[in-house]
Amino acid sequence: MSQFKIEEYLIEEQLGKNTHFREVSDFYCGNEGLDSFLKTEAFNYNKDGQGSTYIIKSIENNDIIGYYTLKANAIQIQEKNKAIKTLPAIEIARLAINNNYKNQKFGTIIFYSYILPKIIQVKSIIGVSVIMVFVVSNEIEEYKKPISYFYEKFGFKLAEKEVQKYIIDDFSEGCKLMYCSTKDLDEAFYIQTKKEEV
């Protein structure tokens, strides 16, 4: 990530039906649910205020390299005394990379350069304690490990079994909940920023 200036190669745009309806038709990440969401549901998702979807494009050829969706949510954490506490959260509802650009660290680039700065900005305006994500059991080809491994790199951890019982979102069926405190992500962002300055 520090070997090139991201803004010279990538551009981020918030998904809009008038500007991206045709562009997204060519996107293919290999996950039917993620592909279908971008092409058929994401526009109304944005319009109805359920979440905001952003696409990352190549400046060189205008390809959609990946996309992500952020939404407001809440998470119930089990404390040391076994009590369940509800905390305000931002959910990374979708994150997908175009098949043509996989195994090139774009997932990490998008997380550090686009997702994380937005979360930190929101946190500075309203109270957000936790970042959450629902992960499936698929493997990441680049690492030959479960998708949860990708998020573990950023400090995410699996929610306790008791907390998993409180998951009621239809879209999360068959997924496992992972979360990370915003304090930990603040530190990760600071460290990454320093690396890029070197």
N, C-alpha and C positions, 0 to 999 in steps of 0.2 A: 504494500500500500504506500510505503514511503518512497518507492522507486519512481513514481510518476505523480503528476498533479492531476487528481481525479477530475477537477473541473475542466481540464483540457480534453478529456476523453468521454466523460459521462455527463448526462443532464437528467435532472429529475423534474417530473411534471405530475401534478395532481390529475387523476383520471377524470376525463370529461367526455360525455356522450357525443358532443358536437365535434370534438377534436380527435378522439381516439377510437371511435366505434369500429372503423375499418382496420386500424393498426393492430388491435388486439386479436383479430381473427387469425393471424399467423402465429400467435404465441403458442408454444408447446413446451411444457416442462416434464411431461411424462406421467404426471399425476392427474387423473381425469377430473377429480374434484377441484383442484386448483386451476386447471385450464378452464373448466366450465364456469367457475366463479367469476373469473376475469372477463369472460366473453358474454355472460348472460345475467349475472347477479350484481356485479360490483357497481354498475352505474346507479341502480336503484338503491343499493346499500349506501352510497354516498348521498344521494338525493334525500333519502329518508332519515339521514343523520345517525345511521347505525354504526358507521365507521368511515374512515377516510382511506382511500386506496391511492397509492403513488406508483408510477412506473419509472424505471430507470432505463434510459435509452443511450445507445452509442451515438456520439456526435458524428462519427465517421460515416456510418451507414444507416442511421436512424432505427436500427433494430431495437426491439424491447429486450433488454438483457434480463430484467427481472422485475418483480413488483412486490409490494408489501401492503398490508392493511393494518391500521391501528384503530382501536376502539376503547371506549371507557368500560370498565368492569369493576368488580370487587372480588376479593379472595378471602377465604376464611382460613386462618392460620391456627394451628394448635400450639399453644404456649407451653412452657415448661411445667406449669401446674395442671396441664391437660385441658385447660379452658380453650374454647374456640373463639377467636377474635376476628372480626371482619375489618379488612383494610381496603382503602381505595386503591385501584390498580389501573394500569394501562395494559391492554392485551395486544400482543402481536398476533392478530387474528389470521393473517396469511403472510407467507414469505415463500416466493418461488423464483427459480432461476431457469431461464430458457435453456433447453437441452443443448443448444449450440454453444453455450457459454459455461457449461458446468465444468468442474474440476479446474477452475481458474481463480479460485478464491473470491468470486464475486459475492457469495453469500456473506462472507466476513466483511468485505468492503461496504456492502449495503448496510450491514448492521452498524458498523462503526461510523460511517460517513453520513448516513441518512437517518436511520431509525433512532440511534442513540441521541444525536443532537436534538431531535424533535421531542423525545421524551424528557430530556433535561430542560428544554424550553418550557414545556407544559408544567413540569414540576416547579418551575420558578414562578408560575402564575397561580396554580391551584395545588392543593395538597394531593400528592401521590406517593404512596409508600412502597408499592410493589409493581414489578413488571411480571406479567404472566404469559404463558404460552401453552397451548395444547399440542402435544407431539404424538405422531403415529409411530408404529413399530418399524417402518421401512428403514432400509439402510441408506447411508449416504455413500454413493459410489466412490467419491474422492477419498474417504477414510475407511471404507469397508466396515463401518460401525453404525449403530442405530442413530437416528436423527437427534436423539437426546444428547449425543456426544457433541454435536455442533453447539448446542446451548450451554452445555457444561463448561465449554471453553470460556464463556463469558461470566461464569459464576452462578448459573441457574442450577437449581437442584429439584429433584422430584418431591412433590408434596407428600406429606404423610398419608398413610392409608385412610385414617379417619377423615382427613380433609377431602380426599378423593370422593368420599361418599356424598359430599355436598354439591358435586358437579351435576347440574341439571340442564345445561345448554345442549340442545339437540345436535348442534354441529360438533360437539366434543365427544360424541358417542364413540367408544372404542379407542379414545386417546388418553394419554396420561398428562396430568397437569404438572408443569414446572414453573418455578418462580424465582425471582431474585430481587433483593431490596434495591431501591433506587440509590441508596448510599453506596452500595458496592459498585453500581454502574457508574456513578459519578467518578469514583476512583479509577475505574477501567478507562473511562473517557479521558481523564486527565493524563494517565500513563500513555495512552495511544497518541494523544495530541503531542506530547513531548517527544515520542518516537518520530513522528512525522516532521518535527522541527529540526531534527538532527540531519 
